[in-house]
Amino acid sequence: MTPALRAGASVKRLTYHRPPARPPILPKGGLRRSGEAREAELFTGMVKGFTASKGEERAANALTKNEKVKDFFFRMTIGAERNMPGFKELDYLIETTSGMYYAVEVDTAFTHAGKGSSDKLHDRIIEEALKFLNLYPEVIHWDIDRDLPNAETAKQTVRNLVG
C-alpha cells in the first residue's frame, strides 16, 4: 500500500476550472422577437361537424370571436343533396348582427390553380341559388396564404369584411 492511501490519510481532489462562457453573438439590432409569448394555435380539423383545412378552421375561429358575426354556415350545400349530381358547396355563409349576409369561399393556390372560368361559373351558380333564399351576396374569395396565414391576419380579414 502506498503511503498516501493509508488509513486516515486525506486524498486531495483536483478541480478543473472552465474558462468563462462567452456571450452569444447576436446580429446587430438583436433577434427582433417580442417579449410576449404567442399562444400556439390548436387545430382539430373540424368545423361544425365537417372536416376543414387549417385555413378554414382559422377563419371559423376568427368568425366565432368577432362580436359583429351573428352566425355562420360552413360547407352549405346548394342546388342538390350532398354528393348528388348538380350539388354545389359554399364554404361560408356569414350572417352579421346588422342583418347582412356574406358568401365566402376559401381558396388555396393548389386547389384553384387554373380554374378561373370554372370558379366564376361556380360563383354565379351560388349567387343564383342564394336568390331563392332572398339573399343577394356577392361571393368573396379569401386566399389561405394571403388572408388566413395566421390567427391575427384572419381576425383582421374578418374585421375588414364585417366592419
C-alpha positions as CSV (number, residue, x, y, z in Angstrom):
1,M,0.0,0.0,0.0
2,T,1.3,3.4,-0.9
3,P,1.8,5.9,1.9
4,A,-0.8,8.3,0.5
5,L,-3.6,5.7,0.8
6,R,-3.0,4.6,4.4
7,A,-6.0,4.8,6.8
8,G,-6.6,8.3,8.0
9,A,-4.7,10.0,5.2
10,S,-6.5,12.6,3.2
11,V,-6.9,12.5,-0.5
12,K,-6.5,15.8,-2.4
13,R,-9.1,16.2,-5.2
14,L,-8.1,18.0,-8.3
15,T,-10.6,20.6,-9.6
16,Y,-10.7,21.9,-13.1
17,H,-11.8,25.4,-13.9
18,R,-13.8,26.2,-17.1
19,P,-13.0,29.3,-18.9
20,P,-15.7,31.9,-18.6
21,A,-18.6,31.5,-21.1
22,R,-18.7,33.9,-24.0
23,P,-21.9,35.7,-24.6
24,P,-23.7,34.6,-27.7
25,I,-23.0,36.6,-30.8
26,L,-26.2,38.4,-31.8
27,P,-27.0,40.2,-35.0
28,K,-26.9,43.9,-34.9
29,G,-30.2,45.1,-33.5
30,G,-31.0,41.8,-31.7
31,L,-33.3,38.9,-32.7
32,R,-36.3,41.1,-33.3
33,R,-38.6,39.0,-31.2
34,S,-41.2,40.4,-28.9
35,G,-41.1,39.6,-25.2
36,E,-44.6,38.2,-25.4
37,A,-45.1,34.5,-25.7
38,R,-47.5,33.6,-28.5
39,E,-50.2,31.1,-27.9
40,A,-49.9,28.0,-30.1
41,E,-52.8,27.5,-32.5
42,L,-54.6,24.3,-31.9
43,F,-56.4,22.7,-34.8
44,T,-59.0,19.9,-34.6
45,G,-59.5,19.6,-38.4
46,M,-63.3,20.1,-37.9
47,V,-65.7,23.0,-38.2
48,K,-69.3,22.4,-37.2
49,G,-69.0,18.7,-37.8
50,F,-67.3,18.9,-41.2
51,T,-63.6,18.3,-42.0
52,A,-61.8,21.5,-42.5
53,S,-58.3,22.7,-43.6
54,K,-56.2,24.8,-41.2
55,G,-57.2,28.0,-43.2
56,E,-60.9,27.1,-42.9
57,E,-60.6,26.4,-39.2
58,R,-58.6,29.6,-38.7
59,A,-61.4,31.5,-40.5
60,A,-64.0,29.8,-38.3
61,N,-62.2,30.7,-35.1
62,A,-61.9,34.4,-36.3
63,L,-65.6,34.5,-37.2
64,T,-66.6,33.0,-33.8
65,K,-64.5,35.6,-31.9
66,N,-65.9,38.6,-33.8
67,E,-68.8,40.2,-32.0
68,K,-70.4,41.5,-35.2
69,V,-70.8,38.0,-36.6
70,K,-74.2,36.6,-35.5
71,D,-73.8,33.2,-37.1
72,F,-72.2,31.4,-40.0
73,F,-72.9,28.3,-42.0
74,F,-70.0,26.1,-43.0
75,R,-70.0,24.0,-46.2
76,M,-73.5,24.9,-47.1
77,T,-74.9,22.6,-49.8
78,I,-76.7,24.3,-52.7
79,G,-78.5,23.0,-55.7
80,A,-79.0,19.3,-54.8
81,E,-78.3,16.9,-52.0
82,R,-74.7,16.5,-50.9
83,N,-72.7,14.2,-53.3
84,M,-75.5,14.1,-55.8
85,P,-75.2,15.4,-59.4
86,G,-75.6,19.2,-59.5
87,F,-74.8,19.9,-55.9
88,K,-72.5,22.9,-55.1
89,E,-70.9,23.8,-51.8
90,L,-70.4,27.2,-50.3
91,D,-67.6,27.4,-47.8
92,Y,-69.1,30.1,-45.6
93,L,-72.4,31.9,-45.5
94,I,-71.9,34.6,-42.8
95,E,-74.7,36.4,-41.1
96,T,-73.9,39.6,-39.2
97,T,-75.7,41.4,-36.4
98,S,-76.7,44.1,-38.8
99,G,-78.6,41.6,-41.0
100,M,-76.1,41.5,-43.8
101,Y,-75.1,38.2,-45.4
102,Y,-71.7,37.4,-47.0
103,A,-70.8,34.4,-49.1
104,V,-67.2,33.4,-48.7
105,E,-65.0,30.8,-50.5
106,V,-61.6,29.9,-49.0
107,D,-59.1,29.2,-51.8
108,T,-55.6,27.8,-52.0
109,A,-53.2,28.1,-54.9
110,F,-53.2,24.3,-55.2
111,T,-57.0,23.7,-55.3
112,H,-57.9,26.6,-57.5
113,A,-54.9,26.6,-59.9
114,G,-56.1,27.1,-63.5
115,K,-59.8,27.0,-62.6
116,G,-60.6,30.7,-63.4
117,S,-63.6,30.1,-65.6
118,S,-65.0,27.2,-63.6
119,D,-64.7,29.3,-60.4
120,K,-66.6,32.1,-62.0
121,L,-69.3,29.7,-63.1
122,H,-69.4,28.2,-59.5
123,D,-69.8,31.7,-58.0
124,R,-72.7,32.6,-60.4
125,I,-74.5,29.3,-59.6
126,I,-74.1,30.0,-55.8
127,E,-75.4,33.6,-56.3
128,E,-78.4,32.4,-58.2
129,A,-79.2,29.7,-55.7
130,L,-79.0,32.2,-52.8
131,K,-81.6,34.4,-54.6
132,F,-84.2,31.7,-53.8
133,L,-83.4,32.4,-50.1
134,N,-83.9,36.2,-50.7
135,L,-80.1,36.6,-50.2
136,Y,-78.1,38.6,-52.7
137,P,-74.5,38.5,-51.6
138,E,-71.6,38.5,-54.0
139,V,-69.1,35.6,-53.5
140,I,-65.9,36.8,-51.8
141,H,-62.7,34.8,-52.1
142,W,-60.2,34.5,-49.2
143,D,-56.8,33.2,-50.1
144,I,-55.3,31.0,-47.3
145,D,-51.8,32.2,-47.9
146,R,-52.7,35.9,-48.1
147,D,-55.8,36.4,-46.0
148,L,-55.5,33.5,-43.4
149,P,-51.8,32.7,-42.8
150,N,-52.1,33.2,-39.0
151,A,-54.7,34.0,-36.3
152,E,-54.1,37.7,-36.3
153,T,-54.4,38.1,-40.0
154,A,-57.5,36.0,-40.0
155,K,-59.1,38.3,-37.4
156,Q,-58.2,41.3,-39.5
157,T,-59.6,39.8,-42.6
158,V,-62.9,39.2,-40.8
159,R,-62.9,42.7,-39.4
160,N,-62.3,44.1,-42.9
161,L,-65.4,42.1,-44.1
162,V,-67.9,42.7,-41.4
163,G,-66.8,46.2,-40.4
